[in-house]
């Protein structure tokens, strides 16, 4: 029987993404818990191409099989392997009340109810801009998290390219920020926000259409205390979203919030992102809350590379796409980055698959 290292190497050759022994262990542990491929992706914390590559190799090696209902199961050979290696089923001790965030959305139940009521007819996520909406509970928990860190009240806040989650709207609805500016490429979302601001007399918030591949005008640089974003997870996109966010910060001590997944990025990519944050931009990472952001499966899932790569055709039944919530703080000497982005590979690369 091949070793886990050999299986990882074979999966890496098949998928074209970086995979190592620990990833194969994680998939086997997840299979002991669930036969649903999308739950296996969630539990193993892997990009879809990596999880798919591992499952396909394990099927080829007779360690796994796919049953008639498209559940992924261990063969007897697979059971012998996990027993020999001492691999146990995935264990989850996540708090069910706060869904592991440490911030229960119902701590401000009136804000939650108002947000739900106002967003019933929100624009749906579309593929053109790599959109995917988080749950309303996630959006409200984000706002409460920001408030708990002292980054909401009487602050000038900019939300960049993340308004498919309507986080900027939720921030504005608290009436606690000094000002809120929302920028996004999708005019549907901008019009939606501005309509609500007008109807409810929220005169310290506005939304503008903007493509983050383009540099900001000078009047937007160094004007804000806090930025919020949700970048696509290629390096060019990360630089465009987070670099421009940092460029808007007024001074040292300015703060940024954003999500990063292990569904469209590997830990190798996270290292690249973190090096860029700390070495290039001069920021410190103060918080990473694993799986804080829960995404509703988007209507265009069937059209994605993830659906094409999956070893099963069955669609996700539960929330499987999650991202970690980052908070960063810029230090003395931080760098404002505001260059044009011309890279054609903006939303998708070898690790990304959900666009």
C-alpha positions as a printed NumPy array, in Angstrom:
array([[  0.   ,   0.   ,   0.   ],
       [  1.301,   3.46 ,  -0.88 ],
       [  2.309,   5.736,   1.973],
       [  0.395,   8.968,   2.636],
       [  3.361,  10.905,   1.253],
       [  3.15 ,   8.942,  -2.   ],
       [ -0.599,   9.482,  -2.152],
       [ -0.13 ,  13.207,  -1.568],
       [  2.472,  13.41 ,  -4.336],
       [  0.161,  11.608,  -6.743],
       [ -2.745,  13.907,  -5.827],
       [ -0.526,  16.927,  -6.364],
       [  0.39 ,  15.711,  -9.857],
       [ -3.264,  15.068, -10.665],
       [ -4.676,  18.351,  -9.327],
       [ -1.812,  20.739, -10.077],
       [ -2.025,  22.27 ,  -6.588],
       [  0.247,  21.92 ,  -3.571],
       [ -0.697,  18.969,  -1.368],
       [  1.162,  17.209,   1.419],
       [  0.671,  14.315,   3.826],
       [ -1.416,  16.211,   6.375],
       [ -4.011,  17.014,   3.688],
       [ -4.571,  13.326,   2.902],
       [ -4.984,  12.612,   6.62 ],
       [ -7.543,  15.429,   6.851],
       [ -9.614,  14.018,   3.974],
       [ -9.61 ,  10.515,   5.473],
       [-10.624,  11.938,   8.86 ],
       [-13.474,  13.838,   7.194],
       [-14.676,  10.759,   5.29 ],
       [-14.97 ,   8.953,   8.632],
       [-17.453,  11.675,   9.621],
       [-19.394,  12.329,   6.404],
       [-19.761,  10.948,   2.895],
       [-20.836,  14.313,   1.453],
       [-18.024,  15.704,  -0.71 ],
       [-18.789,  19.341,   0.115],
       [-18.756,  18.612,   3.847],
       [-15.433,  16.812,   3.324],
       [-14.052,  19.984,   1.714],
       [-15.299,  21.985,   4.686],
       [-13.899,  19.671,   7.35 ],
       [-10.534,  19.158,   5.64 ],
       [-10.027,  22.918,   5.068],
       [ -8.725,  22.44 ,   1.554],
       [ -9.21 ,  24.171,  -1.788],
       [-11.714,  22.241,  -3.885],
       [ -9.088,  21.185,  -6.489],
       [ -6.925,  19.728,  -3.696],
       [ -9.765,  17.841,  -1.981],
       [-11.024,  16.554,  -5.323],
       [ -7.54 ,  15.428,  -6.333],
       [ -7.064,  13.541,  -3.075],
       [-10.476,  11.843,  -3.272],
       [ -9.874,  10.814,  -6.891],
       [ -6.474,   9.324,  -6.049],
       [ -7.88 ,   7.461,  -3.033],
       [-10.665,   6.056,  -5.227],
       [ -8.114,   5.004,  -7.838],
       [ -6.041,   3.283,  -5.136],
       [ -9.061,   1.369,  -3.832],
       [ -9.125,   3.223,  -0.5  ],
       [-12.397,   5.055,  -1.197],
       [-15.395,   4.464,  -3.424],
       [-18.451,   6.475,  -4.452],
       [-21.745,   4.711,  -3.752],
       [-24.969,   4.839,  -5.769],
       [-26.16 ,   7.933,  -3.861],
       [-22.844,   9.728,  -4.512],
       [-21.606,   9.35 ,  -0.973],
       [-17.861,   8.906,  -0.59 ],
       [-17.083,   5.828,   1.502],
       [-14.086,   3.877,   2.763],
       [-13.433,   0.441,   1.294],
       [-12.19 ,  -2.348,   3.527],
       [ -8.703,  -1.422,   2.385],
       [ -9.46 ,   2.13 ,   3.484],
       [-10.703,   1.03 ,   6.897],
       [ -7.552,  -1.043,   7.339],
       [ -5.435,   1.982,   6.417],
       [ -7.057,   4.448,   8.839],
       [ -6.938,   1.842,  11.606],
       [ -3.241,   1.203,  10.952],
       [ -2.448,   4.934,  10.935],
       [ -4.66 ,   5.778,  13.925],
       [ -6.721,   8.307,  11.98 ],
       [ -9.883,   9.264,  13.885],
       [-13.136,  10.855,  12.652],
       [-13.209,  14.648,  12.386],
       [-14.207,  16.228,  15.703],
       [-15.987,  19.573,  15.982],
       [-16.408,  21.427,  19.268],
       [-17.696,  24.62 ,  17.663],
       [-20.171,  26.587,  19.776],
       [-23.548,  26.145,  18.113],
       [-24.995,  29.372,  19.492],
       [-22.404,  31.704,  17.961],
       [-21.375,  29.268,  15.169],
       [-17.776,  29.486,  16.365],
       [-17.433,  33.245,  15.925],
       [-17.37 ,  34.172,  19.594],
       [-19.819,  36.934,  18.649],
       [-23.524,  35.927,  18.708],
       [-25.5  ,  37.79 ,  16.046],
       [-28.482,  38.041,  18.4  ],
       [-26.524,  40.258,  20.799],
       [-28.173,  43.118,  18.87 ],
       [-31.437,  41.494,  17.912],
       [-33.044,  44.762,  16.776],
       [-30.245,  45.402,  14.269],
       [-30.597,  41.824,  13.026],
       [-34.362,  42.143,  12.565],
       [-34.075,  45.473,  10.784],
       [-31.379,  44.109,   8.484],
       [-33.462,  41.034,   7.62 ],
       [-36.518,  43.141,   6.864],
       [-34.675,  45.619,   4.641],
       [-32.719,  43.038,   2.66 ],
       [-35.529,  40.658,   1.685],
       [-35.292,  41.868,  -1.931],
       [-31.486,  42.169,  -2.03 ],
       [-29.783,  41.594,  -5.413],
       [-28.689,  37.991,  -5.917],
       [-25.025,  37.051,  -6.162],
       [-23.817,  36.802,  -9.758],
       [-20.818,  35.084, -11.271],
       [-19.493,  38.094, -13.208],
       [-17.903,  39.627, -10.104],
       [-17.083,  36.455,  -8.135],
       [-19.941,  37.183,  -5.742],
       [-21.19 ,  34.997,  -2.932],
       [-23.335,  36.298,  -0.101],
       [-22.74 ,  35.449,   3.538],
       [-25.654,  34.602,   5.81 ],
       [-27.427,  37.533,   7.519],
       [-26.162,  36.154,  10.837],
       [-22.594,  36.465,   9.538],
       [-23.102,  40.055,   8.406],
       [-24.471,  41.176,  11.767],
       [-21.758,  39.275,  13.661],
       [-19.157,  41.105,  11.547],
       [-20.57 ,  44.467,  12.608],
       [-20.677,  43.444,  16.271],
       [-17.1  ,  42.149,  16.056],
       [-15.962,  45.469,  14.576],
       [-17.754,  47.315,  17.382],
       [-16.218,  45.047,  20.036],
       [-12.724,  46.03 ,  18.827],
       [-13.457,  49.746,  19.086],
       [-13.543,  50.168,  15.299],
       [-17.136,  51.3  ,  14.711],
       [-18.271,  54.214,  16.874],
       [-17.396,  57.651,  15.517],
       [-15.134,  56.1  ,  12.87 ],
       [-14.9  ,  56.869,   9.163],
       [-15.361,  53.491,   7.47 ],
       [-14.933,  52.417,   3.86 ],
       [-16.236,  49.11 ,   2.468],
       [-14.405,  47.991,  -0.66 ],
       [-15.765,  45.487,  -3.157],
       [-17.609,  43.415,  -0.578],
       [-21.136,  44.735,  -0.712],
       [-22.657,  41.489,  -1.962],
       [-22.624,  40.778,   1.805],
       [-24.253,  44.186,   2.548],
       [-21.82 ,  44.736,   5.42 ],
       [-21.624,  48.447,   4.648],
       [-25.4  ,  48.707,   4.828],
       [-25.427,  46.906,   8.188],
       [-22.724,  49.236,   9.515],
       [-24.724,  52.261,   8.405],
       [-27.889,  50.894,  10.046],
       [-26.207,  50.991,  13.461],
       [-26.077,  54.813,  13.17 ],
       [-22.826,  54.601,  15.176],
       [-20.139,  55.276,  12.546],
       [-19.192,  58.871,  11.764],
       [-19.335,  58.124,   8.033],
       [-19.668,  55.104,   5.747],
       [-18.541,  54.943,   2.123],
       [-19.305,  51.806,   0.109],
       [-17.631,  51.145,  -3.228],
       [-18.351,  48.195,  -5.487],
       [-18.272,  47.386,  -9.189],
       [-21.884,  46.136,  -9.152],
       [-24.295,  49.018,  -9.772],
       [-27.245,  46.887,  -8.564],
       [-25.783,  46.8  ,  -5.044],
       [-24.852,  50.476,  -5.079],
       [-28.368,  51.491,  -6.092],
       [-29.859,  49.154,  -3.468],
       [-27.815,  50.725,  -0.659],
       [-28.397,  54.311,  -1.761],
       [-32.149,  53.724,  -1.962],
       [-32.255,  52.525,   1.645],
       [-30.04 ,  55.38 ,   2.836],
       [-32.422,  57.855,   1.21 ],
       [-35.594,  56.192,   2.49 ],
       [-34.327,  56.044,   6.073],
       [-32.621,  59.419,   6.151],
       [-29.133,  57.991,   6.718],
       [-27.21 ,  61.012,   5.492],
       [-23.719,  59.984,   6.635],
       [-23.513,  56.982,   4.277],
       [-23.2  ,  56.716,   0.51 ],
       [-22.386,  54.087,  -2.102],
       [-20.417,  54.568,  -5.339],
       [-19.633,  52.356,  -8.322],
       [-15.898,  51.616,  -8.602],
       [-13.672,  48.934, -10.166],
       [-10.872,  48.16 ,  -7.725],
       [ -8.511,  47.35 , -10.564],
       [ -8.332,  51.113, -11.037],
       [ -6.345,  53.363,  -8.664],
       [ -8.239,  55.574,  -6.243],
       [ -8.324,  59.355,  -6.735],
       [ -6.206,  61.295,  -4.255],
       [ -9.247,  62.503,  -2.315],
       [ -9.904,  58.918,  -1.144],
       [ -6.393,  58.231,   0.142],
       [ -5.654,  58.583,   3.844],
       [ -9.232,  59.564,   4.728],
       [-10.574,  56.623,   6.735],
       [-10.07 ,  54.912,  10.077],
       [-11.29 ,  51.453,   9.055],
       [-11.689,  49.497,   5.844],
       [-13.722,  46.322,   5.26 ],
       [-13.232,  44.064,   2.255],
       [-13.722,  40.517,   0.983],
       [-11.09 ,  39.959,  -1.712],
       [-11.052,  37.326,  -4.433],
       [ -8.141,  35.084,  -3.566],
       [ -5.622,  35.532,  -6.329],
       [ -2.543,  37.568,  -5.507],
       [ -3.44 ,  40.372,  -7.966],
       [ -6.949,  40.619,  -6.507],
       [ -5.675,  40.52 ,  -2.919],
       [ -3.305,  43.375,  -3.69 ],
       [ -6.024,  45.389,  -5.385],
       [ -8.544,  44.976,  -2.558],
       [ -6.332,  44.969,   0.538],
       [ -3.582,  47.231,  -0.78 ],
       [ -6.133,  49.846,  -1.733],
       [ -7.887,  49.394,   1.591],
       [ -4.672,  50.154,   3.429],
       [ -4.108,  53.139,   1.125],
       [ -7.34 ,  54.679,   2.402],
       [ -6.265,  54.555,   6.06 ],
       [ -5.595,  57.882,   7.706],
       [ -2.704,  57.03 ,  10.005],
       [ -0.883,  54.369,  11.974],
       [ -3.333,  52.375,  14.036],
       [ -5.774,  52.279,  11.15 ],
       [ -7.599,  48.977,  10.855],
       [ -8.683,  46.596,   8.122],
       [-11.136,  43.669,   8.128],
       [-11.465,  41.007,   5.441],
       [-12.118,  37.321,   4.865],
       [ -9.793,  34.635,   3.502],
       [-10.834,  31.077,   2.789],
       [ -9.148,  27.725,   2.733],
       [-11.626,  26.736,   0.016],
       [-10.091,  28.879,  -2.753],
       [ -6.634,  29.217,  -1.167],
       [ -4.197,  26.855,   0.48 ],
       [ -2.08 ,  27.518,   3.567],
       [  0.757,  28.161,   1.106],
       [ -1.25 ,  31.02 ,  -0.379],
       [ -2.107,  32.287,   3.098],
       [  1.607,  32.528,   3.8  ],
       [  2.021,  34.652,   0.656],
       [ -0.869,  36.885,   1.714],
       [  0.536,  37.257,   5.224],
       [  4.017,  38.111,   3.959],
       [  2.48 ,  40.774,   1.743],
       [  0.514,  42.183,   4.678],
       [  3.393,  42.318,   7.127],
       [  6.446,  42.92 ,   4.932],
       [  5.1  ,  44.88 ,   1.979],
       [  2.257,  46.893,   3.492],
       [  3.51 ,  47.203,   7.078],
       [  0.473,  45.755,   8.853],
       [  0.205,  43.48 ,  11.879],
       [ -2.366,  40.681,  11.994],
       [ -4.236,  41.027,  15.29 ],
       [ -7.111,  38.536,  14.807],
       [ -7.909,  35.485,  12.682],
       [-11.234,  33.846,  13.551],
       [-11.487,  30.541,  11.712],
       [-14.685,  29.923,   9.69 ],
       [-16.281,  33.17 ,  10.876],
       [-17.978,  33.856,   7.542],
       [-20.614,  31.385,   6.333],
       [-21.628,  31.658,   2.672],
       [-24.949,  30.715,   1.12 ],
       [-24.322,  28.416,  -1.866],
       [-24.647,  30.645,  -4.92 ],
       [-27.15 ,  30.011,  -7.7  ],
       [-24.396,  29.601, -10.299],
       [-22.665,  26.745,  -8.435],
       [-23.318,  24.28 , -11.288],
       [-21.358,  26.526, -13.658],
       [-18.208,  26.727, -11.524],
       [-14.899,  24.949, -11.839],
       [-15.552,  23.519,  -8.359],
       [-18.659,  21.695,  -9.585],
       [-16.74 ,  20.437, -12.617],
       [-13.837,  19.138, -10.514],
       [-15.928,  17.491,  -7.806],
       [-15.902,  13.679,  -7.882],
       [-19.708,  13.769,  -7.501],
       [-22.444,  15.716,  -9.253],
       [-24.6  ,  16.136,  -6.146],
       [-24.906,  19.78 ,  -5.13 ],
       [-24.093,  21.043,  -1.626],
       [-26.901,  20.512,   0.883],
       [-25.423,  22.518,   3.746],
       [-23.164,  25.528,   4.173],
       [-19.692,  24.355,   3.177],
       [-17.975,  27.509,   1.942],
       [-16.551,  29.455,   4.882],
       [-13.83 ,  32.015,   5.378],
       [-11.764,  33.26 ,   8.281],
       [-12.205,  36.823,   9.514],
       [ -8.977,  38.824,   9.577],
       [ -8.316,  42.028,  11.47 ],
       [ -5.109,  43.926,  10.644],
       [ -3.658,  47.102,  12.068],
       [ -1.167,  49.3  ,  10.226],
       [  2.021,  50.292,  12.019],
       [  4.283,  53.35 ,  11.756],
       [  5.826,  53.489,   8.291],
       [  3.013,  51.465,   6.635],
       [  2.827,  51.63 ,   2.847],
       [ -0.107,  52.922,   0.837],
       [ -0.434,  50.927,  -2.402],
       [ -2.511,  52.396,  -5.233],
       [ -1.233,  51.041,  -8.542],
       [ -3.298,  49.925, -11.543],
       [ -4.03 ,  46.212, -11.896],
       [ -3.843,  44.848, -15.443],
       [ -3.414,  41.138, -14.684],
       [ -5.958,  39.102, -16.65 ],
       [ -5.997,  36.366, -13.982],
       [ -7.916,  38.4  , -11.431],
       [-10.579,  36.077, -10.034],
       [ -9.327,  32.55 , -10.764],
       [ -6.1  ,  30.53 , -10.659],
       [ -5.005,  26.946,  -9.988],
       [ -6.291,  26.947,  -6.38 ],
       [ -9.462,  28.943,  -6.91 ],
       [-12.502,  27.192,  -8.32 ],
       [-15.723,  28.813,  -7.145],
       [-15.994,  31.566,  -9.771]])
